[in-house]
Amino acid sequence: MARRRFNSSKHFRSQARVVYIKKFQEGKAIYTNPAGCLEDGWQWERKPGFWPEMPVILNGNGVPWDLGNAYLLCHLNTALRSKMESIKDRAKSLCFYLKFIEDEDLDLLEFPAQTRRRPTYLFRYKLQELIDLGMAPSTASKHVGHVIAFYRGILNHNLVDESRIGSRPFRSFKRYVQTLNNEGLSRFKEVQTTDISIKVTKAETRPDRIMDGGELRPLSIAEQQAIMWGLERKYCSVATELIMLTMLNTGARIQSACTLRVGHIKEAYDELKRTGKSWVFIHSHRSRFPIDTKFGKPNNFRFPKTLIEKLFVYINSELNAKRMKSSFFGLSDENYVFLTEQSNPFYSSRSEIRKRQDEAAHWVVNAPAFSPQNGSTFRANIRNFIARVRQDRPELDEFAPHDLRATFGMNIVRKLANDPEKRFTTTHMELAVKTALNHNDIATSRLYVNFDETLLNVNSINEMHEAIILDGYKVLEAIYGENRV
């Protein structure tokens, strides 16, 4: 069961909020009038390009918060134009802090001698209260971490004088944590922490989950059959169906599957016709158009022939041509394979965002209201699909798109483990998963190989405990009688 979303807004009276500028353009004001006339002597010199979805923090009165927004502007030089998520996260946490400051009528730059009266420590106490009320400790830890970075940042960027706050917002110190490397050897790592940081206890991974960039749940064979049953009945759009099949057959993450280009499919289809093979590789960075990957790491995606044929039919369909014509890239091989009904990508690629910076771009549709997509439409489509399928096939549990990648990995393990001739050892399976999912660490691949056995053992133990409990009830019934317990 998914964790219920914690609504923090009801715990504050402040109306502080974050708004977004669709196309934020940097520049500077230059005074050029030699006559000294202040009314019309200023010119705005704009820098090329823009930042999409730039966050702006407004205080409770609807006025931009000068210090908080100046701090965010200092981070534009270190952020990629195509990835604004880090700045957005900072803005949300700082807005959360501003709400607290306004509710408590505090001065965020005033630090009394008594530690317990300082705004940063009071904020930590507030977060501890919210944790007791249901806020995730990881969320509270993130908020206080951004506040710590804020105070360090306004000093480093000379936004306030050091003599005003000094080291009073919190006390910093070093500590050492024990870690294990890939060979299982122990070492100590030095980390910086503070006395207002909130420690998050790492929860044990559930036996039906695999830790691979987050907790993933590989789907059972029965669940995969339920998905195919739903696809046969057209319980989702063709685009959503093909994205799911791409993730399930290649192990691609959502950003990779959704940034696949028309040119990739055309080239793969031609190669299959030329070679007669039953599969083809599509490389994320070696083709004409890059595919987005996690941290930009190069990846080879192995596509089965049947999937390429489905995708080739789709990109040449009348429906897809209509969507392409109205989209940013138009009728070009650089366009996405998958577009929404509104001709938007399901996931905006880094290359598209960079191209939109170019004012000389020749595409007709270069909407000023451009908003980068992050896969939310596809996730919503998945939820709707699951709800429809579960009405007739309750064996299908809730799953996230990334679980399809884990399912692909487990399908490889199950196929090799069930080889009639028993040709594949555990090492073979680990290497196969590592290659297919492009893991950095083979220890992660090993989790897939051990998954079914671990889950089977846990289920066996649970069944044994249930049997013991049921036997206990039978003993009680024998002693006291069925109706006299």
C-alpha positions in Angstrom: 0.0 0.0 0.0 1.3 3.4 -0.9 2.1 5.9 1.8 -0.6 8.5 2.2 0.6 11.9 1.1 1.2 14.2 4.1 -0.5 17.6 3.7 1.8 20.1 5.4 -0.2 23.2 4.2 -2.9 22.8 6.9 -0.2 23.2 9.6 0.6 26.8 8.5 -1.3 30.0 8.3 1.2 31.7 6.1 0.2 32.0 2.4 3.8 31.9 1.2 4.1 29.9 -2.1 6.2 29.0 -5.0 5.3 30.2 -8.5 7.1 29.5 -11.8 8.3 31.6 -14.7 7.8 29.6 -17.9 10.8 31.2 -19.7 13.1 33.0 -17.3 15.7 35.0 -19.2 18.8 36.5 -17.6 20.2 39.9 -18.4 21.3 43.2 -16.9 20.1 46.8 -17.1 22.5 49.2 -18.7 22.1 53.0 -18.5 23.0 54.5 -21.9 21.4 57.9 -22.1 24.3 60.5 -22.1 21.8 63.3 -21.1 21.3 61.6 -17.8 17.5 61.2 -18.2 16.4 58.4 -15.9 13.0 58.0 -17.6 14.2 56.4 -20.8 17.9 56.0 -20.4 17.8 52.3 -19.4 18.3 49.4 -21.8 17.8 45.7 -21.0 20.7 43.5 -22.3 19.4 40.0 -22.4 21.6 36.9 -22.3 20.9 34.2 -24.9 18.7 31.3 -24.0 16.3 30.9 -21.1 15.6 28.8 -18.0 12.4 26.7 -18.1 10.1 26.7 -15.1 12.2 29.0 -12.9 10.8 28.9 -9.3 10.1 32.2 -7.5 9.3 32.3 -3.8 6.5 34.7 -2.8 6.0 35.6 0.9 2.6 35.6 2.5 1.7 39.0 1.1 2.4 37.9 -2.5 5.7 39.8 -2.7 8.9 38.0 -4.0 11.2 37.1 -1.1 14.4 39.0 -1.9 16.9 36.9 0.0 15.5 33.5 -0.9 15.2 34.3 -4.6 18.7 35.9 -4.7 20.0 32.7 -3.3 18.2 30.6 -6.0 19.6 32.9 -8.7 23.1 32.1 -7.4 22.5 28.5 -8.3 21.6 29.1 -11.9 25.3 29.0 -12.8 25.7 25.5 -11.4 22.4 24.0 -12.8 21.8 22.6 -16.2 19.2 24.4 -18.2 17.7 21.1 -19.0 17.5 20.0 -15.3 15.9 22.5 -13.0 14.7 19.9 -10.4 17.4 20.7 -7.9 16.5 24.4 -7.8 12.8 23.6 -7.6 13.5 21.3 -4.6 15.4 24.1 -2.9 12.6 26.6 -3.6 10.0 24.3 -2.1 12.0 23.6 1.1 12.8 27.3 1.5 9.1 28.2 1.0 8.3 25.7 3.7 10.8 27.4 6.0 9.4 30.9 5.1 5.9 29.7 6.1 7.3 28.7 9.5 9.2 32.0 9.9 6.1 34.0 9.1 3.8 31.9 11.3 6.1 32.3 14.3 6.8 36.0 13.5 10.6 35.3 13.5 13.5 37.1 11.9 15.4 34.5 9.9 18.7 36.5 10.3 18.3 37.1 14.1 20.1 34.5 16.3 19.7 35.1 20.1 22.3 33.8 22.5 20.0 31.0 23.6 20.1 28.2 21.1 16.5 27.1 21.7 15.3 30.5 20.6 17.1 30.6 17.2 14.9 30.2 14.1 16.8 27.2 12.7 16.5 25.2 16.0 12.9 26.1 16.4 12.3 24.9 12.8 13.9 21.6 13.6 11.5 21.3 16.6 8.6 22.0 14.3 9.7 19.3 11.9 10.0 16.8 14.7 6.3 17.6 15.6 5.3 17.1 11.9 7.1 13.8 11.8 5.0 12.7 14.8 1.9 13.8 12.8 2.8 11.7 9.7 5.5 13.6 7.7 8.1 11.3 6.3 11.4 11.7 8.1 13.2 11.8 4.8 11.1 14.8 3.8 11.9 16.6 7.1 15.6 15.8 6.6 15.5 17.2 3.1 13.8 20.4 4.3 16.4 21.0 7.0 19.2 20.1 4.7 18.1 22.8 2.2 17.9 25.3 5.1 21.4 24.5 6.1 22.6 25.0 2.5 20.7 28.3 2.4 22.6 29.8 5.3 25.9 28.6 4.0 25.0 29.8 0.5 24.0 33.4 1.5 27.4 33.7 3.2 29.4 32.1 0.4 27.7 34.4 -2.2 28.0 37.5 0.1 24.3 38.0 0.2 24.6 38.9 3.9 27.5 40.1 6.0 29.2 37.3 7.9 29.3 39.4 11.1 25.5 39.4 11.1 24.9 35.6 11.5 28.4 34.0 11.6 28.1 30.4 12.7 25.1 30.8 14.9 22.4 29.2 12.6 23.8 25.7 13.6 26.9 24.0 14.8 28.9 22.0 12.2 31.0 19.0 13.0 32.6 15.9 11.4 31.7 12.3 12.1 32.8 9.0 10.7 30.4 6.3 9.3 31.4 2.7 8.6 30.7 1.5 5.0 31.3 -1.6 3.0 32.9 -1.6 -0.4 32.1 -4.0 -3.3 34.5 -6.6 -1.9 32.9 -6.5 1.5 35.8 -4.7 3.2 35.0 -2.2 5.9 36.2 1.4 5.9 35.3 4.7 7.6 34.1 7.7 5.6 34.2 11.3 6.9 30.9 13.2 6.6 29.9 16.7 7.5 26.8 17.1 9.7 25.2 19.7 12.0 23.3 19.7 15.3 20.0 20.5 13.5 20.3 17.8 10.9 17.6 15.1 11.1 18.8 11.6 10.9 16.8 9.2 8.8 16.9 5.5 9.8 17.3 3.3 6.8 14.4 1.0 6.6 14.9 -2.7 5.9 14.1 -3.6 2.3 11.0 -5.7 2.0 11.5 -9.2 0.8 9.3 -8.6 -2.3 11.4 -5.5 -3.3 14.8 -5.0 -4.9 16.9 -2.0 -4.1 18.0 -0.7 -7.5 17.9 3.1 -7.5 14.9 2.8 -5.1 12.6 0.0 -4.0 11.4 -1.9 -7.1 8.8 -4.7 -7.2 9.3 -7.2 -10.0 5.9 -8.4 -11.3 5.0 -12.1 -11.1 4.3 -14.1 -14.2 0.5 -14.0 -13.3 0.7 -10.2 -13.1 2.4 -10.0 -16.4 -0.3 -12.2 -17.9 -2.9 -9.8 -16.5 -1.1 -6.9 -18.1 -1.1 -8.6 -21.5 -4.8 -9.4 -21.0 -5.5 -5.7 -20.4 -3.5 -4.7 -23.5 -5.4 -7.1 -25.7 -8.6 -5.4 -24.6 -7.2 -1.9 -25.4 -7.5 -0.7 -21.8 -4.9 2.1 -22.5 -3.8 4.1 -25.5 -1.5 2.6 -28.1 1.3 5.0 -27.0 1.0 3.9 -23.4 0.9 0.2 -24.4 4.1 0.6 -26.5 6.0 2.5 -23.8 5.1 -0.3 -21.3 6.2 -3.0 -23.8 9.5 -1.1 -24.4 10.3 -0.9 -20.7 9.2 -4.5 -20.2 11.3 -5.9 -23.1 14.4 -3.7 -22.8 14.7 -2.7 -19.2 14.7 1.0 -20.2 13.9 3.6 -17.6 11.0 5.9 -18.2 13.2 8.8 -19.4 14.9 6.4 -21.9 11.7 4.8 -23.2 10.0 8.2 -23.7 12.9 9.9 -25.4 13.3 7.2 -28.1 13.3 8.9 -31.5 11.6 8.1 -34.8 15.1 7.9 -36.4 16.1 5.1 -34.0 13.2 2.9 -35.0 13.8 3.5 -38.8 17.4 2.6 -38.5 16.7 -0.4 -36.3 14.1 -1.7 -38.7 16.4 -1.3 -41.7 19.2 -3.1 -39.8 16.8 -6.0 -39.0 15.8 -6.3 -42.7 19.5 -6.3 -43.7 20.8 -8.8 -41.2 17.8 -11.0 -40.7 18.5 -11.1 -36.9 15.8 -11.5 -34.3 17.0 -8.5 -32.2 18.9 -5.2 -32.6 20.8 -2.8 -30.4 19.9 0.9 -30.0 22.6 2.8 -28.3 21.8 5.8 -26.2 24.7 8.0 -27.4 26.1 6.6 -30.6 23.2 7.4 -32.9 22.2 10.7 -34.5 19.9 11.6 -31.6 20.7 10.9 -28.0 18.4 9.0 -25.6 18.2 10.3 -22.1 19.6 8.0 -19.5 20.2 8.1 -15.7 23.1 10.6 -15.1 23.7 10.6 -18.9 25.4 7.2 -18.7 25.8 5.4 -22.1 23.5 2.4 -22.5 22.8 -0.3 -25.0 19.2 -1.3 -25.3 18.4 -4.7 -26.9 15.2 -4.6 -28.8 13.4 -7.8 -30.0 12.4 -7.8 -33.7 8.7 -8.1 -32.9 8.8 -4.9 -30.8 10.7 -2.9 -33.5 8.0 -4.0 -36.0 5.2 -2.8 -33.8 7.0 0.6 -33.3 7.7 0.9 -37.0 4.0 0.5 -37.8 3.1 3.0 -35.1 5.5 5.8 -36.3 4.1 5.5 -39.8 0.5 5.6 -38.7 -1.8 8.5 -39.6 -2.4 9.2 -35.9 1.3 9.6 -35.2 1.9 11.8 -38.2 -0.8 14.2 -37.1 0.7 14.5 -33.6 4.2 14.9 -35.0 3.1 17.7 -37.3 1.9 19.8 -34.3 4.9 19.1 -32.1 8.2 20.9 -31.6 10.3 18.7 -33.9 7.6 18.3 -36.6 7.9 15.6 -39.2 11.5 14.9 -38.6 13.5 11.8 -37.6 14.5 13.7 -34.4 10.9 13.7 -33.1 9.9 11.4 -30.3 8.3 8.0 -31.0 5.7 8.7 -28.3 3.6 11.9 -28.2 0.5 12.7 -26.2 -2.8 13.7 -27.7 -1.7 17.3 -27.3 1.5 16.6 -29.3 3.7 16.9 -26.2 6.4 14.4 -25.3 5.7 12.2 -22.3 9.2 13.1 -21.1 11.1 16.2 -22.4 14.7 15.3 -23.4 17.7 17.3 -22.5 18.4 17.9 -26.2 15.0 19.4 -26.8 15.4 21.8 -23.9 18.8 22.8 -25.2 17.4 23.4 -28.7 14.7 25.6 -27.3 17.4 27.9 -26.0 18.3 28.7 -29.6 16.4 31.7 -30.8 17.2 30.9 -34.4 15.4 27.6 -34.1 13.4 27.1 -37.3 10.6 25.0 -35.8 7.2 26.5 -36.1 6.0 25.4 -32.7 8.3 26.9 -30.1 5.6 27.8 -27.6 6.6 30.5 -25.1 4.6 28.5 -22.5 6.9 25.5 -22.8 6.8 23.3 -19.7 9.2 20.4 -19.5 7.5 17.0 -19.1 8.7 14.5 -16.6 6.6 11.4 -17.3 3.6 12.3 -15.1 1.1 11.7 -18.0 2.4 8.2 -18.5 2.3 7.5 -14.8 -1.3 8.6 -14.7 -2.1 6.4 -17.7 -0.5 3.5 -15.9 -2.7 4.0 -12.8 -5.8 4.2 -14.9 -4.8 1.0 -16.8 -4.2 -0.9 -13.5 -7.6 0.2 -12.1 -9.4 -1.1 -15.2 -7.5 -4.4 -15.3 -8.0 -5.1 -11.6 -11.8 -5.1 -12.0 -11.5 -8.5 -13.7 -8.0 -9.5 -12.8 -7.4 -8.8 -9.1 -4.1 -10.6 -9.1 -2.5 -7.5 -10.7 -1.3 -5.4 -7.8 -0.4 -1.7 -8.0 3.0 -1.1 -9.7 5.1 1.9 -10.8 6.6 2.3 -14.3 10.1 1.6 -12.9 8.9 -1.8 -11.7 8.7 -2.9 -15.3 12.5 -2.5 -15.5 12.9 -4.7 -12.5 10.5 -7.2 -14.1 12.7 -7.3 -17.2 15.7 -8.2 -15.0 13.8 -10.9 -13.2 12.5 -12.4 -16.5 16.1 -12.8 -17.6 17.0 -14.6 -14.3 13.9 -16.9 -14.5 14.6 -17.8 -18.1 18.3 -18.7 -17.4 17.4 -20.5 -14.2 14.8 -22.7 -16.0 17.1 -23.7 -18.8 16.4 -27.4 -19.5 20.0 -28.2 -19.9 21.1 -26.2 -16.8 23.9 -24.5 -18.7 23.9 -21.3 -16.6 25.5 -20.8 -13.2 24.7 -18.0 -10.7 27.7 -16.1 -12.1 26.3 -16.3 -15.6 23.0 -14.9 -14.4 24.6 -12.1 -12.5 26.6 -11.0 -15.5 23.6 -11.3 -17.8 21.5 -9.0 -15.5 24.4 -6.6 -15.0 24.8 -6.2 -18.8 21.1 -6.0 -19.5 20.4 -3.4 -16.8 23.7 -1.6 -17.2 24.5 -1.8 -13.4 27.6 -0.3 -12.0 27.9 -2.8 -9.2 27.4 -6.5 -9.7 26.1 -6.6 -6.1 22.9 -5.0 -7.4 22.6 -7.6 -10.1 23.0 -10.3 -7.4 19.8 -9.1 -5.8 17.9 -10.2 -8.8 19.4 -13.6 -8.9 18.6 -14.2 -5.2 15.1 -12.6 -5.3 12.9 -15.6 -6.0 14.7 -17.8 -3.5 14.6 -15.1 -0.8 10.9 -14.5 -1.4 10.1 -18.2 -1.4 11.9 -18.6 2.0 10.1 -15.7 3.5 6.7 -16.9 2.3 7.5 -20.4 3.7 8.4 -18.9 7.1 5.2 -16.8 7.1 3.1 -19.9 6.3 4.9 -21.8 9.2 4.0 -19.0 11.6 0.4 -19.0 10.4 0.2 -22.7 11.0 1.6 -22.3 14.5 -0.9 -19.6 15.3 -3.8 -21.7 13.9 -2.6 -24.7 15.9 -2.6 -22.5 19.0 -6.3 -21.7 18.5 -7.1 -25.3 18.0 -5.5 -26.1 21.4 -7.6 -23.4 23.1 -10.8 -24.7 21.5 -9.9 -28.2 22.8 -9.4 -26.9 26.3 -12.3 -24.4 26.6 -14.7 -25.4 23.9 -15.5 -23.5 20.8 -18.0 -21.1 22.4 -16.4 -20.6 25.8 -13.0 -19.0 25.1 
